[in-house]
Amino acid sequence: MVVSNARGAVRSGEARGRLAEEPNWIHFGGIVPSEAHKSGVAVLGLGYVGCVTAACLASTGHSVWGVDRDEHKVRSVNRGEAPFYEPGLKELIRESASAGRLTATMSTREAIENADVALVCVGTPSERNGNLGLDQLRRAVEELAATCANRTRPLVVAIRSTVFPGTCEQVVMPAFAGTGAVRVAANPEFLREGVAVRDFMEAALVVVGGEDGDAVERVAGLYRAVPTRPCLVSLRTAEMIKYACNAFHAVKISFANEVGALAEMMGVPPEEVLETLCSDDKLNTSAAYLKPGFAFGGSCLPKDLRALRYRAARLDLKLPMLESVLASNEEHLRRATQAALDVGPVRLGVVGLAFKENTDDLRESPVVTMLETLIGKGREVRVWDPHIQLEKIYGSNREYILNAIPHIGRLLTASFEEIESWAHTLVITQRPSAEVAARIRANGKPVLDVARGLS
Ligand SMILES: NC(=O)c1ccc[n+]([C@@H]2O[C@H](COP(=O)([O-])OP(=O)(O)OC[C@H]3O[C@@H](n4cnc5c(N)ncnc54)[C@H](O)[C@@H]3O)[C@@H](O)[C@H]2O)c1
């Protein structure tokens, strides 16, 4: 999450703040950037993304050249027409083309002559095996690089097409290796067809990634007319975020459809269920639970997912997504356990035994399952949890742990100091308190943070 520029490393949050505080930051609403903030922009590929990007940037005052291999699209734009239907697009193209702020060409060389930024918006369609097809991107970048061979005017090449993390470094940057004037950034697009113009002008998310701070700011500056603070991130995060967003949207849709189908089968109105779910913006439609960490457990989530799976099966209802959640969790736990095994035959001090921090509930704690495997494989393990003393837990909680690991009492240490001095490596399975986190960082021992609790 760090981008560096000539003035040194800038944390993404700080960089965002700085841009947003600039006096020339202008919100959309008929106001266009001042002369100093206008850029010459070349947009490579005039498909859904490129055409909307070109028309919106032109309508906010930038001087835009669009390039496409398709003569029909180029002619359409130059006639002031949209090459396809998208609400609001033809009006923007008509206005910008007649004002001379938007021109289309089939020549990359002509388009980038006066450009400060080249936005690559070519297609990256699926290959037969599902892999991402980079043929259009490779060709567009090669054409761009050929025209930049003797370039002295600075140019930022920003990849707007959806590409895997590493593509800019492995495919794009090498093409410009001999060209000192070119910097590379990633600037993924999040528009939805049908509302693409509005999604651009009132963007939910603007992301610019790169390791060259000036290049990142140059690209972010294109969006001064958009009332959204750009997220300035690393190059690979910018590439990855588009996949994360699209996967999240697809998961949300499938979740709503599966819960809706089950509700309907049980005579419950699906809309009412989902609307009520969404009315909780603390735990449901929020950042809660959206942090990578350790596997889930406890006395509710596994039990209720099992019950849903069982009931759906009895109703002859297939819910592949919900049915696979426990398997996904088990696989996540298996990865963490394997990472602990991979540390080798050393003394492992496990920090956290309950299924999450600030509780002494051990029922279905994934840490218990992890310990069972480690002990079974002959590893020397001890464990500390600030809220667990065996003599103080009782009922189903006590029964659960004694049934799983009868000699747990011999493995538990009474204090952090004890486990810290005993262990060779500390395995962090839940978010430690600030005090314990500081001690873990300070003591210099090897740490395996499977909960990402120190991040
Ligand atoms: N369509 C969407 O809703 C959407 C939204 C966000 C991101 N994306 C991503 O944006 C990218 C573009 O998507 P799209 O739907 O606009 O694709 P598209 O197929 O509609 O447009 C791509 C355009 O690039 C042109 N082109 C290909 N090679 C070229 C070259 N060498 N020089 C100039 N032009 C060239 C093609 O002729 C075509 O007009 C893809 O990576 C896609 O995954 C799409």
The ligand as an SDF file (V2000), in Angstrom:
LIG
                    3D

 44 48  0  0  0  0  0  0  0  0999 V2000
  -17.2660   -3.4320  -20.5570 N   0  0  0  0  0  0  0  0  0  0  0  0
  -17.2690   -3.2200  -19.2730 C   0  0  0  0  0  0  0  0  0  0  0  0
  -18.3100   -3.0700  -18.6300 O   0  0  0  0  0  0  0  0  0  0  0  0
  -15.9730   -3.1270  -18.5360 C   0  0  0  0  0  0  0  0  0  0  0  0
  -15.9560   -2.5220  -17.2750 C   0  0  0  0  0  0  0  0  0  0  0  0
  -14.7370   -2.4230  -16.6040 C   0  0  0  0  0  0  0  0  0  0  0  0
  -13.5700   -2.9250  -17.1650 C   0  0  0  0  0  0  0  0  0  0  0  0
  -13.6170   -3.5300  -18.3960 N   0  0  0  0  0  0  0  0  0  0  0  0
  -12.3660   -4.0000  -18.9620 C   0  0  0  0  0  0  0  0  0  0  0  0
  -11.9100   -2.9780  -19.8570 O   0  0  0  0  0  0  0  0  0  0  0  0
  -11.2770   -3.5500  -20.9950 C   0  0  0  0  0  0  0  0  0  0  0  0
  -11.9910   -3.0970  -22.2630 C   0  0  0  0  0  0  0  0  0  0  0  0
  -13.3180   -3.5860  -22.2370 O   0  0  0  0  0  0  0  0  0  0  0  0
  -14.3740   -3.1640  -23.3490 P   0  0  0  0  0  0  0  0  0  0  0  0
  -15.6680   -3.7660  -22.9470 O   0  0  0  0  0  0  0  0  0  0  0  0
  -14.2900   -1.6950  -23.5800 O   0  0  0  0  0  0  0  0  0  0  0  0
  -13.7750   -3.9330  -24.6390 O   0  0  0  0  0  0  0  0  0  0  0  0
  -14.2550   -3.7870  -26.1520 P   0  0  0  0  0  0  0  0  0  0  0  0
  -13.9640   -5.0860  -26.7860 O   0  0  0  0  0  0  0  0  0  0  0  0
  -15.6420   -3.2160  -26.2100 O   0  0  0  0  0  0  0  0  0  0  0  0
  -13.2740   -2.6800  -26.7420 O   0  0  0  0  0  0  0  0  0  0  0  0
  -11.9340   -2.8870  -26.9950 C   0  0  0  0  0  0  0  0  0  0  0  0
  -11.5600   -1.9880  -28.1650 C   0  0  0  0  0  0  0  0  0  0  0  0
  -10.1530   -1.9930  -28.3150 O   0  0  0  0  0  0  0  0  0  0  0  0
   -9.8960   -1.9180  -29.7070 C   0  0  0  0  0  0  0  0  0  0  0  0
   -8.5040   -2.3620  -29.9470 N   0  0  0  0  0  0  0  0  0  0  0  0
   -7.9940   -3.6060  -29.7950 C   0  0  0  0  0  0  0  0  0  0  0  0
   -6.6810   -3.5830  -30.0780 N   0  0  0  0  0  0  0  0  0  0  0  0
   -6.3640   -2.3100  -30.3690 C   0  0  0  0  0  0  0  0  0  0  0  0
   -5.1670   -1.6520  -30.7330 C   0  0  0  0  0  0  0  0  0  0  0  0
   -4.0050   -2.3190  -30.8430 N   0  0  0  0  0  0  0  0  0  0  0  0
   -5.1960   -0.3250  -30.9760 N   0  0  0  0  0  0  0  0  0  0  0  0
   -6.3530    0.3610  -30.8600 C   0  0  0  0  0  0  0  0  0  0  0  0
   -7.5280   -0.2030  -30.5470 N   0  0  0  0  0  0  0  0  0  0  0  0
   -7.5220   -1.5260  -30.2870 C   0  0  0  0  0  0  0  0  0  0  0  0
  -10.9430   -2.8130  -30.2980 C   0  0  0  0  0  0  0  0  0  0  0  0
  -11.1090   -2.5440  -31.7090 O   0  0  0  0  0  0  0  0  0  0  0  0
  -12.1600   -2.4310  -29.4840 C   0  0  0  0  0  0  0  0  0  0  0  0
  -12.8650   -1.3550  -30.0700 O   0  0  0  0  0  0  0  0  0  0  0  0
  -11.3050   -5.0610  -20.7620 C   0  0  0  0  0  0  0  0  0  0  0  0
  -10.0910   -5.4200  -20.1150 O   0  0  0  0  0  0  0  0  0  0  0  0
  -12.4660   -5.2610  -19.8230 C   0  0  0  0  0  0  0  0  0  0  0  0
  -12.3260   -6.4260  -19.0350 O   0  0  0  0  0  0  0  0  0  0  0  0
  -14.8040   -3.6070  -19.0660 C   0  0  0  0  0  0  0  0  0  0  0  0
  1  2  1  0
  2  3  2  0
  2  4  1  0
  4  5  1  0
  4 44  2  0
  5  6  2  0
  6  7  1  0
  7  8  2  0
  8  9  1  0
  8 44  1  0
  9 10  1  0
  9 42  1  0
 10 11  1  0
 11 12  1  0
 11 40  1  0
 12 13  1  0
 13 14  1  0
 14 15  2  0
 14 16  1  0
 14 17  1  0
 17 18  1  0
 18 19  2  0
 18 20  1  0
 18 21  1  0
 21 22  1  0
 22 23  1  0
 23 24  1  0
 23 38  1  0
 24 25  1  0
 25 26  1  0
 25 36  1  0
 26 27  1  0
 26 35  1  0
 27 28  2  0
 28 29  1  0
 29 30  1  0
 29 35  2  0
 30 31  1  0
 30 32  2  0
 32 33  1  0
 33 34  2  0
 34 35  1  0
 36 37  1  0
 36 38  1  0
 38 39  1  0
 40 41  1  0
 40 42  1  0
 42 43  1  0
M  CHG  2   8   1  16  -1
M  END
$$$$
